[in-house]
Amino acid sequence: MMNKNYRDLTIAPFSFLTPSLTTISITMLCLLIPQILLLLISKAFSSVILIAISIFASVCAEFTSNKIRHTNTIFDFTAVVQGLFIGMFIPQNYPMLPVFFIVFLSLLMVKYIFGGNAESWINPVAYTVIIIYFLGISFFPEFLITKMYLETGNPGMQLIQNGDIPVLKFDSSITFWLNTHIFSHIGIEIPTGYLSMFWDTQSPIPAFRFNLLTLLSSMILISVSIINWIVPTSFLLTYGILVRLFSQTPFTGLVGQGDLLLAFLTSGTLFVAFFIVDFYGTTPITNFGKLLYGVVVGIIAFFITGCGTSPIGAMFTVLFANVISPIILLIEDKIYSIWINKTIRNNNYA
């Protein structure tokens, strides 16, 4: 009689090609903990409470959906991640009680109509945040860049000089040191204020604040294969090229003078690129499809978000891109079918 415990059984020699959803979710939660801690340190307590409410509402929506479908599942960390992401895009002055009901009902509708998480082509985070936006537009910050700023040719510096983008106390001294000892050797200079946008934009929307932490998190996510690098890279590259080349052209007639740092460090662009755009089940499967999808997202982002400071443009970008995702999936299927038929014909003739 065998005394081997079932817990000692393994699936060897088989192994997973990609991390499980639970592993992905836990990793993302761990990487966002430092941002939550910085919110607490900066006394943004209302933002932390709203994030907690959003997570609780997301978990409740998952539990209710399982009950409706008579599905018995173990605790789903995906629901926690969804709630956290949604909470990161809610302004800190948004009323707390409505947040629970909006998040709960929106996610429940997504799960009921579109079929849960991985089966859904619509991004539940973007969908829910947009509903929150329309039901409370007055609580979201305004689009900071005006036509007057664009006509100056340097909207980022104008925003900093006018106090629209706050500058941290240590910014000027560290910027001076970097320009003197590092950047002067390669012929560039960083203006005062951009370092503040890297560290903390002090936006009322948490996802817009800690760009440096988001960048560090993205390196970890890509290095451990939690996310695929193709979608965020092609998105940021396409968006950056369009901003650099054409964002000033309609107002100043100049080409190649767009402010990349302003575009990447505001509107939650980096957070969306590495945490939201490549969300489970909402992107194409093949490398070609991912590349095409990222390029499409970059183009949409340019026309919706412009050169930065949009309070909700990134979410609309993701939602519109998800509408195009099924078309890219059809293209993938068509290419795959052609390849299969060609392979079969070649084998028949061999």
Stockholm file with secondary structure:
# STOCKHOLM 1.0

chainA/1-350         MMNKNYRDLTIAPFSFLTPSLTTISITMLCLLIPQILLLLISKAFSSVILIAISIFASVCAEFTSNKIRHTNTIFDFTAVVQGLFIGMFIPQNYPMLPVFFIVFLSLLMVKYIFGGNAESWINPVAYTVIIIYFLGISFFPEFLITKMYLETGNPGMQLIQNGDIPVLKFDSSITFWLNTHIFSHIGIEIPTGYLSMFWDTQSPIPAFRFNLLTLLSSMILISVSIINWIVPTSFLLTYGILVRLFSQTPFTGLVGQGDLLLAFLTSGTLFVAFFIVDFYGTTPITNFGKLLYGVVVGIIAFFITGCGTSPIGAMFTVLFANVISPIILLIEDKIYSIWINKTIRNNNYA
#=GR chainA/1-350 SS CCCCCGGGCCCTTCCCSSCCHHHHHHHHHHHHHHHHHHHHHTTCHHHHHHHHHHHHHHHHHHHHHHHHTTCCCCCCHHHHHHHHHHHHTSCTTSCHHHHHHHHHHHHHHHHHHTCSSTTCSSCHHHHHHHHHHHHCGGGSCCCCCCHHHHHTTCHHHHHHHTTSSCCCTTHHHHHHHHHHHTGGGGTCCCCTTHHHHHHCCCCSSGGGTCHHHHHHHHHHHHHTTSSCSHHHHHHHHHHHHHHHHHSSHHHHCCSSCCCHHHHHHSTTHHHIIIIITTCTTSSCSSHHHHHHHHHHHHHHHHHHHTTSCCSSHHHHHHHHHHHHHHHHHHHHHHHHHHHHHHHHHHHHHC
#=GC SS_cons         CCCCCGGGCCCTTCCCSSCCHHHHHHHHHHHHHHHHHHHHHTTCHHHHHHHHHHHHHHHHHHHHHHHHTTCCCCCCHHHHHHHHHHHHTSCTTSCHHHHHHHHHHHHHHHHHHTCSSTTCSSCHHHHHHHHHHHHCGGGSCCCCCCHHHHHTTCHHHHHHHTTSSCCCTTHHHHHHHHHHHTGGGGTCCCCTTHHHHHHCCCCSSGGGTCHHHHHHHHHHHHHTTSSCSHHHHHHHHHHHHHHHHHSSHHHHCCSSCCCHHHHHHSTTHHHIIIIITTCTTSSCSSHHHHHHHHHHHHHHHHHHHTTSCCSSHHHHHHHHHHHHHHHHHHHHHHHHHHHHHHHHHHHHHC
//
